[in-house]
Amino acid sequence: MDQEVKVLIVDDEARIRKLLRMYLERENYVIEEAEDGEGALELALNNEYDCILLDLMMPGMDGIEVCKELRQKKSTPVIMLTAKGEEANRVQGFEVGTDDYIVKPFSPREVVLRVKALLRRSSQTSYIHTDTKAKDMIVYPHLTIDNDAHRVTADGKDVNLTPKEYELLYFLSKAPDKVFDREHLLKEVWHYDFFGDLRTVDTHVKRLREKLNKVSEQAAKMIVTVWGVGYKFEVNNE
């Protein structure tokens, strides 16, 4: 049985909300709306959504602040809607935990495709059933990654990650002891060039370590900083 997909659309322009709703409802998604950041944050914290489409520039609380506050409590996948020329804001959006972004003016079909792609990568929507015989699993002492279910456990406890945090962990864990510089990680995990702004990688590594450390100090130690270069996944930690 397909599980019901709920999407929250956040934009201060009613016509954009209406357009996105029309296209997403054709996919049989359940749509809710918010016209400002404060209302969006309240809805996001009190309900379970599979994806949030979040406008960056809004009066009052903007999309950056909404995402930052949301990430304190939840890992709900977020796609930021940004206008052209807001490059620095998009970088900031990734730093606070945005999973993807779409530049206005956009094609509604592109939005639908991006939402579908994010839902596939999302731990919240992919982990509906876990097969006992998962084909794609990475198992280390203290850490197990079930890629079929997009599920991470550390010392037997679930670790709730955003899609990007999951992708970063999965990418590093597939090549233990191999050192990756930040530019390479940006291209492989984010599929986006920041032209020298590498803080996004550091921010996500920090957040990933913090989440792992809450359930397993040993698992958190597996992500090792190689000073002056980047990061690696190290299995044989004490």
MINUKOL-285506 format. One record per residue (C-alpha): residue in one letter; z, x, y. Coordinates in steps of 0.25 Angstrom, whole numbers, always signed. Each point is the difference from the previous one (the first is absolute). Layout:
BEGIN
+------+-------+-------+-------+
| type |     Z |     X |     Y |
+------+-------+-------+-------+
|    A |     Z |     X |     Y |
...
+------+-------+-------+-------+
// end
This chain:
BEGIN
+------+-------+-------+-------+
| type |     Z |     X |     Y |
+------+-------+-------+-------+
|    M |    +0 |    +0 |    +0 |
|    D |    -3 |    +5 |   +14 |
|    Q |   +12 |    +2 |    +9 |
|    E |    -1 |    -7 |   +14 |
|    V |    -3 |   +10 |   +11 |
|    K |    +7 |    -2 |   +13 |
|    V |    -6 |    +7 |   +13 |
|    L |    +7 |    +0 |   +13 |
|    I |   -10 |    +1 |   +12 |
|    V |    +6 |    +5 |   +13 |
|    D |    -8 |    +0 |   +13 |
|    D |    +2 |    -5 |   +14 |
|    E |   -14 |    -6 |    +0 |
|    A |    -1 |   -14 |    -6 |
|    R |   -15 |    +2 |    -3 |
|    I |    +2 |   +13 |    -8 |
|    R |   +11 |    -7 |    -8 |
|    K |    -9 |   -12 |    -2 |
|    L |   -12 |    +9 |    -5 |
|    L |    +8 |    +8 |    -9 |
|    R |    +7 |   -12 |    -6 |
|    M |   -13 |    -7 |    -3 |
|    Y |    -6 |   +12 |    -7 |
|    L |   +13 |    +3 |    -8 |
|    E |    +2 |   -14 |    -4 |
|    R |   -14 |    +0 |    -7 |
|    E |    +7 |   +11 |    -9 |
|    N |   +11 |   -11 |    -3 |
|    Y |   +10 |    +8 |    +7 |
|    V |   +12 |    -7 |    +6 |
|    I |    +0 |    +4 |   +15 |
|    E |   +11 |    +0 |   +10 |
|    E |    -1 |    +4 |   +15 |
|    A |    +8 |    +6 |   +11 |
|    E |    -4 |    +1 |   +14 |
|    D |   +10 |   +11 |    +4 |
|    G |    +7 |   +12 |    -5 |
|    E |   +14 |    -6 |    +0 |
|    G |    -5 |   -13 |    -8 |
|    A |    -8 |    +9 |   -10 |
|    L |   +12 |    +9 |    -3 |
|    E |    +9 |   -12 |    -2 |
|    L |   -10 |    -6 |   -10 |
|    A |    -2 |   +13 |    -7 |
|    L |   +14 |    +3 |    -2 |
|    N |    +4 |   -14 |    -5 |
|    N |   -13 |    -2 |    -9 |
|    E |    -7 |    +7 |   -11 |
|    Y |   -15 |    +3 |    +4 |
|    D |   -10 |    +8 |    -8 |
|    C |    -7 |    +5 |   +13 |
|    I |    +2 |    +0 |   +15 |
|    L |   -11 |    +1 |   +10 |
|    L |    +7 |    +5 |   +12 |
|    D |    -6 |    +1 |   +14 |
|    L |    +3 |   +13 |    +7 |
|    M |    +0 |    -4 |   +15 |
|    M |    +9 |   -12 |    +2 |
|    P |    +9 |    -4 |   +12 |
|    G |   +14 |    +2 |    -2 |
|    M |    +3 |    +7 |   -14 |
|    D |   -13 |    +7 |    -4 |
|    G |    -6 |    +2 |   -14 |
|    I |    +6 |   +14 |    -1 |
|    E |   +14 |    -5 |    +3 |
|    V |    -2 |   -11 |   -10 |
|    C |    -4 |    +9 |   -11 |
|    K |   +11 |   +10 |    +3 |
|    E |   +11 |   -11 |    -1 |
|    L |    -6 |    -6 |   -12 |
|    R |    -1 |   +14 |    -7 |
|    Q |   +16 |    +1 |    +1 |
|    K |    +1 |   -12 |   -10 |
|    K |   -13 |    -2 |    -7 |
|    S |   -13 |    +6 |    -6 |
|    T |    -9 |   -12 |    +3 |
|    P |   -15 |    +6 |    +1 |
|    V |    -4 |    +0 |   +15 |
|    I |   -14 |    +1 |    +6 |
|    M |    +0 |    +3 |   +14 |
|    L |   -11 |    -7 |    +9 |
|    T |    -3 |   +10 |   +12 |
|    A |   -10 |    +0 |   +11 |
|    K |   -10 |   +12 |    +2 |
|    G |    +6 |   +11 |    +8 |
|    E |   +14 |    -1 |    -6 |
|    E |    -1 |   +12 |    -8 |
|    A |   +14 |    +5 |    +3 |
|    N |    +5 |   -13 |    -3 |
|    R |    -6 |    -1 |   -13 |
|    V |    +6 |   +14 |    -4 |
|    Q |   +13 |    -6 |    +5 |
|    G |    -2 |   -12 |    -9 |
|    F |    -2 |    +9 |   -12 |
|    E |   +13 |    +7 |    +3 |
|    V |    +8 |   -12 |    +0 |
|    G |    -5 |    -5 |   -13 |
|    T |   -13 |    -7 |    +2 |
|    D |    -9 |    +0 |   -13 |
|    D |   -14 |    -2 |    +7 |
|    Y |    -6 |    -4 |   +13 |
|    I |   -12 |    -8 |    +5 |
|    V |    -7 |    +2 |   +13 |
|    K |    -3 |   -11 |    +9 |
|    P |   -11 |    -6 |    +1 |
|    F |    +0 |    -2 |   -15 |
|    S |    -8 |    -7 |   -10 |
|    P |    +9 |   -11 |    -7 |
|    R |    -7 |    +4 |   -13 |
|    E |    +5 |   +14 |    +2 |
|    V |   +14 |    -5 |    +2 |
|    V |    -1 |    -8 |   -13 |
|    L |    -5 |   +13 |    -8 |
|    R |   +11 |    +8 |    +6 |
|    V |   +11 |   -10 |    -3 |
|    K |    -5 |    -1 |   -15 |
|    A |    +0 |   +15 |    -1 |
|    L |   +14 |    +1 |    +6 |
|    L |    +5 |   -11 |   -10 |
|    R |    -6 |    +8 |   -12 |
|    R |    +8 |   +13 |    +5 |
|    S |   +12 |    -8 |    +3 |
|    S |   +12 |    +1 |    -9 |
|    Q |    +5 |   -14 |    +4 |
|    T |   -13 |    -7 |    -5 |
|    S |    -4 |   +10 |   -11 |
|    Y |   +13 |    -1 |    -7 |
|    I |    +0 |   -14 |    -6 |
|    H |    +0 |    +4 |   -14 |
|    T |    +3 |   +13 |    -7 |
|    D |    -6 |    +3 |   -13 |
|    T |    +9 |    +8 |   -10 |
|    K |   -12 |    +8 |    -3 |
|    A |    -5 |    +5 |   +14 |
|    K |   -12 |    +9 |    +0 |
|    D |    +2 |    +7 |   +13 |
|    M |   +14 |    +6 |    +0 |
|    I |    +6 |   +12 |    +6 |
|    V |   +13 |    +4 |    -6 |
|    Y |    +9 |   +11 |    +4 |
|    P |   +15 |    +2 |    -1 |
|    H |    +7 |    -9 |   +10 |
|    L |   -13 |    -6 |    +4 |
|    T |   -10 |   -10 |    -6 |
|    I |   -13 |    -5 |    +7 |
|    D |    -7 |   -12 |    -7 |
|    N |   -13 |    +0 |    +8 |
|    D |    -5 |   -13 |    -8 |
|    A |   +12 |    -7 |    +6 |
|    H |    +1 |    +8 |   +13 |
|    R |   +15 |    +2 |    -4 |
|    V |    +9 |   +12 |    +3 |
|    T |   +13 |    +2 |    -7 |
|    A |   +10 |   +11 |    +2 |
|    D |   +11 |    +2 |   -10 |
|    G |    -4 |   -14 |    -5 |
|    K |    +2 |    -7 |   +13 |
|    D |   -12 |    -6 |    +8 |
|    V |    -4 |    +7 |   +13 |
|    N |    -7 |   -10 |   +10 |
|    L |   -11 |    +7 |    +7 |
|    T |   -11 |    -4 |   +10 |
|    P |   -14 |    +2 |    -5 |
|    K |    -2 |   +13 |    +7 |
|    E |   +13 |    +6 |    -4 |
|    Y |    -4 |    -4 |   -14 |
|    E |   -14 |    +6 |    +1 |
|    L |    +6 |   +13 |    +6 |
|    L |   +10 |    +2 |   -12 |
|    Y |   -10 |    -4 |   -10 |
|    F |   -10 |   +10 |    +6 |
|    L |   +10 |   +12 |    +0 |
|    S |    +6 |    -3 |   -14 |
|    K |   -14 |    +0 |    -6 |
|    A |    -1 |   +15 |    +3 |
|    P |   +14 |    +6 |    -2 |
|    D |    +2 |   +14 |    +7 |
|    K |   -13 |    -1 |    +7 |
|    V |    +2 |    +2 |   +15 |
|    F |    -7 |   -10 |    +9 |
|    D |    -1 |    +3 |   +15 |
|    R |    +2 |   -12 |   +10 |
|    E |   -15 |    -1 |    +3 |
|    H |    -4 |    -2 |   -14 |
|    L |   +11 |   -10 |    -2 |
|    L |    -5 |    -8 |   +12 |
|    K |   -14 |    +0 |    -6 |
|    E |    +4 |    -4 |   -14 |
|    V |   +11 |   -10 |    +2 |
|    W |    -4 |    -6 |   +14 |
|    H |   -15 |    +2 |    -1 |
|    Y |    +1 |    +3 |   +15 |
|    D |    -1 |   +13 |    +9 |
|    F |   +10 |    +1 |   +11 |
|    F |    -6 |   +12 |    +6 |
|    G |   +12 |    +8 |    -1 |
|    D |   +11 |   -10 |    +2 |
|    L |    +8 |    +2 |   -13 |
|    R |   +13 |    -7 |    +2 |
|    T |    -4 |   -12 |    -8 |
|    V |    +1 |    +8 |   -13 |
|    D |   +14 |    +6 |    +4 |
|    T |    +5 |   -14 |    +4 |
|    H |    -4 |    -6 |   -14 |
|    V |    +5 |   +12 |    -8 |
|    K |   +14 |    -2 |    +7 |
|    R |    +0 |   -15 |    -2 |
|    L |    -4 |    +2 |   -15 |
|    R |   +11 |   +11 |    -2 |
|    E |   +10 |    -9 |    +6 |
|    K |    -4 |   -12 |    -9 |
|    L |    +0 |    +9 |   -12 |
|    N |   +13 |    +6 |    +4 |
|    K |    +7 |   -14 |    +0 |
|    V |    -2 |    -1 |   -15 |
|    S |    -1 |   +14 |    -5 |
|    E |    +2 |   +13 |    +7 |
|    Q |    -7 |    +8 |   -10 |
|    A |   -13 |    -9 |    +2 |
|    A |    +1 |    +2 |   +15 |
|    K |    +0 |   +16 |    -2 |
|    M |   -13 |    -1 |    -8 |
|    I |    -8 |    -1 |   +13 |
|    V |    +1 |   +14 |    +6 |
|    T |    -4 |    +5 |   +14 |
|    V |    -8 |   +13 |    -1 |
|    W |    +3 |    +5 |   +14 |
|    G |   -12 |    +3 |    +9 |
|    V |    -9 |    -6 |   -10 |
|    G |    +3 |   -14 |    -5 |
|    Y |    +7 |    -7 |   -12 |
|    K |    +0 |    +1 |   -15 |
|    F |    +6 |    -8 |   -12 |
|    E |    +9 |    +9 |    -8 |
|    V |    +5 |    -5 |   -13 |
|    N |   +10 |   +11 |    -4 |
|    N |   +11 |    -3 |   +10 |
|    E |   +15 |    +2 |    -3 |
+------+-------+-------+-------+
// end
